Amino acid sequence: MNNGVASTKDLTIVSQNLRVTGQGTSNLVTEAIDYQLKASLLKGAVGGSLVNSKTLADIPLTITGTMTDPKVRPDLESVAKARVQQQLQQTLQDKLKGLIH
């Protein structure tokens, strides 16, 4: 904490069907918040163990506004970057398969 601003770079919240990770700040004086998070929807493992949980979807989020009026929105820039990266990886894999065969 510095000058009333609490910062975290390793936020982690976990339940049976959801894992939230991220970073951000909370200004305790102005009540302003600014967080970048990734919410992962999980298919819970038998017996509640998260070790074998499968990720069903990752949803990048931004939380801004104030503690009394937070604004939670999907981080569309992160979604677009992830989609482009996925397409590039698939293209690269396809090209490498063509070289090997």
Backbone as CSV, one residue per row, in Angstrom:
resi,resn,N_x,N_y,N_z,CA_x,CA_y,CA_z,C_x,C_y,C_z
1,MET,0.850,-1.157,0.000,0.000,0.000,0.000,0.906,1.233,0.000
2,ASN,0.518,2.213,-0.820,1.302,3.429,-0.929,0.347,4.604,-1.133
3,ASN,0.364,5.570,-0.216,-0.497,6.760,-0.285,-1.972,6.412,-0.440
4,GLY,-2.416,5.407,0.251,-3.817,5.010,0.215,-4.207,4.140,-0.965
5,VAL,-3.236,3.751,-1.778,-3.524,2.904,-2.939,-2.993,1.504,-2.677
6,ALA,-3.913,0.539,-2.659,-3.540,-0.864,-2.480,-3.373,-1.489,-3.856
7,SER,-2.230,-2.124,-4.072,-1.940,-2.762,-5.356,-1.730,-4.250,-5.158
8,THR,-2.162,-5.019,-6.148,-1.887,-6.447,-6.149,-1.506,-6.864,-7.563
9,LYS,-0.526,-7.749,-7.634,-0.094,-8.289,-8.919,-0.371,-9.779,-9.022
10,ASP,-0.919,-10.350,-7.949,-1.134,-11.801,-7.936,-2.468,-12.185,-7.298
11,LEU,-3.511,-11.485,-7.677,-4.842,-11.788,-7.164,-5.285,-13.157,-7.662
12,THR,-5.737,-14.003,-6.756,-6.253,-15.324,-7.120,-7.448,-15.641,-6.235
13,ILE,-8.563,-15.972,-6.884,-9.779,-16.407,-6.198,-10.205,-17.702,-6.875
14,VAL,-10.447,-18.747,-6.080,-10.762,-20.051,-6.672,-11.968,-20.662,-5.970
15,SER,-12.869,-21.200,-6.795,-13.981,-21.998,-6.281,-14.085,-23.246,-7.155
16,GLN,-15.085,-24.061,-6.928,-15.213,-25.316,-7.663,-15.360,-25.089,-9.164
17,ASN,-16.069,-24.053,-9.577,-16.350,-23.843,-10.991,-15.782,-22.550,-11.566
18,LEU,-14.991,-21.833,-10.791,-14.475,-20.549,-11.252,-13.110,-20.265,-10.637
19,ARG,-12.196,-19.774,-11.470,-10.902,-19.297,-10.984,-10.714,-17.898,-11.560
20,VAL,-10.410,-16.933,-10.701,-10.170,-15.556,-11.132,-8.745,-15.196,-10.751
21,THR,-7.981,-14.721,-11.743,-6.616,-14.265,-11.488,-6.468,-12.883,-12.096
22,GLY,-5.518,-12.120,-11.579,-5.295,-10.804,-12.167,-4.499,-9.879,-11.293
23,GLN,-4.599,-8.605,-11.656,-3.854,-7.562,-10.948,-4.634,-6.263,-11.014
24,GLY,-4.280,-5.340,-10.131,-4.930,-4.049,-10.172,-4.709,-3.237,-8.921
25,THR,-5.476,-2.140,-8.842,-5.329,-1.219,-7.713,-6.695,-0.812,-7.169
26,SER,-6.696,-0.500,-5.876,-7.855,0.073,-5.191,-7.366,1.292,-4.432
27,ASN,-7.939,2.459,-4.735,-7.582,3.684,-4.038,-8.545,3.842,-2.868
28,LEU,-8.033,3.684,-1.660,-8.881,3.723,-0.479,-9.339,5.129,-0.145
29,VAL,-8.696,6.156,-0.692,-9.088,7.549,-0.452,-10.220,7.952,-1.395
30,THR,-10.033,7.730,-2.701,-11.035,8.133,-3.692,-12.028,7.009,-4.012
31,GLU,-11.739,5.798,-3.543,-12.521,4.592,-3.794,-12.463,4.135,-5.257
32,ALA,-11.536,4.668,-6.048,-11.380,4.255,-7.440,-10.767,2.861,-7.498
33,ILE,-11.223,2.061,-8.467,-10.675,0.724,-8.671,-10.292,0.551,-10.137
34,ASP,-9.267,-0.235,-10.352,-8.788,-0.521,-11.712,-8.124,-1.895,-11.690
35,TYR,-8.845,-2.900,-12.201,-8.337,-4.273,-12.195,-8.427,-4.874,-13.592
36,GLN,-7.447,-5.705,-13.911,-7.446,-6.519,-15.122,-7.457,-7.966,-14.638
37,LEU,-8.509,-8.691,-15.013,-8.700,-10.042,-14.497,-8.927,-11.035,-15.627
38,LYS,-8.707,-12.305,-15.308,-9.093,-13.396,-16.195,-9.944,-14.349,-15.376
39,ALA,-11.204,-14.482,-15.783,-12.108,-15.432,-15.138,-12.102,-16.704,-15.964
40,SER,-11.770,-17.819,-15.328,-11.741,-19.110,-16.006,-12.887,-19.956,-15.481
41,LEU,-13.797,-20.327,-16.392,-14.887,-21.229,-16.024,-14.341,-22.644,-16.034
42,LEU,-14.565,-23.365,-14.939,-13.989,-24.692,-14.783,-15.055,-25.768,-14.770
43,LYS,-14.682,-26.915,-15.283,-15.499,-28.108,-15.111,-14.899,-28.805,-13.911
44,GLY,-15.545,-28.682,-12.757,-15.013,-29.202,-11.506,-14.708,-30.685,-11.563
45,ALA,-13.602,-31.064,-10.957,-13.197,-32.467,-10.920,-13.995,-33.209,-9.856
46,VAL,-14.010,-34.510,-9.971,-14.689,-35.359,-8.995,-14.044,-35.151,-7.627
47,GLY,-14.856,-35.007,-6.607,-14.345,-34.826,-5.257,-13.932,-33.397,-4.967
48,GLY,-14.185,-32.481,-5.896,-13.889,-31.076,-5.649,-12.434,-30.696,-5.809
49,SER,-11.578,-31.612,-6.255,-10.165,-31.294,-6.441,-9.990,-30.429,-7.676
50,LEU,-9.319,-29.281,-7.527,-9.097,-28.390,-8.657,-7.878,-28.784,-9.469
51,VAL,-7.106,-29.741,-8.976,-5.896,-30.166,-9.678,-6.239,-30.691,-11.064
52,ASN,-7.327,-31.462,-11.181,-7.702,-32.072,-12.448,-8.830,-31.326,-13.154
53,SER,-9.138,-30.106,-12.723,-10.205,-29.341,-13.345,-9.827,-28.943,-14.759
54,LYS,-10.810,-28.991,-15.642,-10.607,-28.598,-17.026,-11.160,-27.188,-17.216
55,THR,-10.402,-26.334,-17.917,-10.869,-24.989,-18.206,-11.823,-25.041,-19.387
56,LEU,-13.045,-24.583,-19.173,-14.045,-24.553,-20.233,-13.939,-23.271,-21.057
57,ALA,-13.627,-22.148,-20.395,-13.509,-20.868,-21.092,-12.739,-19.883,-20.222
58,ASP,-11.955,-19.039,-20.877,-11.269,-17.934,-20.207,-11.922,-16.636,-20.671
59,ILE,-12.270,-15.785,-19.723,-12.924,-14.521,-20.038,-12.113,-13.386,-19.422
60,PRO,-11.401,-12.601,-20.251,-10.673,-11.457,-19.714,-11.650,-10.330,-19.366
61,LEU,-11.441,-9.720,-18.212,-12.332,-8.673,-17.719,-11.552,-7.457,-17.262
62,THR,-12.186,-6.295,-17.336,-11.657,-5.099,-16.680,-12.711,-4.635,-15.681
63,ILE,-12.243,-4.210,-14.538,-13.130,-3.636,-13.533,-12.603,-2.250,-13.230
64,THR,-13.433,-1.243,-13.486,-13.075,0.149,-13.236,-14.223,0.807,-12.485
65,GLY,-14.107,2.088,-12.257,-15.142,2.819,-11.539,-14.754,2.996,-10.088
66,THR,-15.741,2.842,-9.226,-15.500,3.001,-7.794,-15.981,1.768,-7.048
67,MET,-15.599,1.703,-5.784,-16.009,0.555,-4.964,-17.530,0.475,-4.819
68,THR,-18.209,1.613,-4.837,-19.668,1.617,-4.715,-20.375,1.545,-6.066
69,ASP,-19.656,1.786,-7.159,-20.240,1.740,-8.500,-19.234,1.144,-9.489
70,PRO,-18.911,-0.150,-9.313,-17.929,-0.777,-10.206,-18.501,-1.031,-11.598
71,LYS,-17.640,-0.955,-12.599,-17.999,-1.254,-13.985,-17.215,-2.493,-14.404
72,VAL,-17.906,-3.592,-14.622,-17.275,-4.848,-15.027,-17.579,-5.046,-16.505
73,ARG,-16.512,-5.165,-17.304,-16.679,-5.310,-18.749,-15.706,-6.353,-19.283
74,PRO,-16.102,-7.049,-20.358,-15.137,-7.930,-21.014,-14.022,-7.087,-21.614
75,ASP,-12.809,-7.580,-21.536,-11.651,-6.887,-22.109,-11.551,-7.309,-23.573
76,LEU,-12.213,-6.563,-24.446,-12.317,-6.938,-25.859,-10.966,-6.939,-26.556
77,GLU,-10.058,-6.076,-26.146,-8.713,-6.062,-26.744,-7.999,-7.381,-26.464
78,SER,-8.093,-7.861,-25.238,-7.464,-9.143,-24.893,-8.124,-10.300,-25.631
79,VAL,-9.438,-10.242,-25.797,-10.147,-11.288,-26.536,-9.652,-11.319,-27.977
80,ALA,-9.527,-10.144,-28.604,-9.068,-10.073,-30.000,-7.634,-10.578,-30.129
81,LYS,-6.763,-10.188,-29.206,-5.371,-10.647,-29.249,-5.288,-12.163,-29.104
82,ALA,-6.071,-12.731,-28.205,-6.062,-14.184,-28.004,-6.546,-14.900,-29.257
83,ARG,-7.551,-14.357,-29.921,-8.082,-14.976,-31.143,-7.040,-14.950,-32.258
84,VAL,-6.358,-13.813,-32.421,-5.314,-13.702,-33.452,-4.185,-14.674,-33.142
85,GLN,-3.775,-14.758,-31.892,-2.705,-15.678,-31.511,-3.113,-17.128,-31.794
86,GLN,-4.350,-17.471,-31.501,-4.849,-18.824,-31.752,-4.809,-19.134,-33.252
87,GLN,-5.216,-18.182,-34.084,-5.197,-18.383,-35.528,-3.770,-18.523,-36.049
88,LEU,-2.849,-17.721,-35.513,-1.447,-17.823,-35.926,-0.852,-19.168,-35.553
89,GLN,-1.154,-19.658,-34.362,-0.647,-20.957,-33.927,-1.189,-22.074,-34.817
90,GLN,-2.481,-22.002,-35.166,-3.074,-23.023,-36.023,-2.438,-22.996,-37.407
91,THR,-2.206,-21.800,-37.945,-1.562,-21.661,-39.259,-0.155,-22.226,-39.226
92,LEU,0.592,-21.924,-38.172,1.951,-22.437,-38.032,1.955,-23.959,-37.934
93,GLN,1.043,-24.521,-37.155,0.958,-25.979,-37.034,0.643,-26.617,-38.383
94,ASP,-0.273,-26.009,-39.122,-0.624,-26.535,-40.445,0.572,-26.498,-41.385
95,LYS,1.337,-25.419,-41.360,2.527,-25.289,-42.221,3.589,-26.315,-41.831
96,LEU,3.783,-26.513,-40.526,4.782,-27.488,-40.073,4.385,-28.912,-40.447
97,LYS,3.100,-29.230,-40.366,2.639,-30.558,-40.790,2.953,-30.783,-42.262
98,GLY,2.784,-29.744,-43.072,3.073,-29.846,-44.489,4.544,-30.091,-44.777
99,LEU,5.435,-29.563,-43.938,6.881,-29.757,-44.115,7.306,-31.151,-43.689
100,ILE,6.656,-31.695,-42.679,7.040,-33.000,-42.133,6.562,-34.124,-43.051
101,HIS,5.407,-33.984,-43.639,4.848,-35.054,-44.482,5.257,-34.866,-45.872
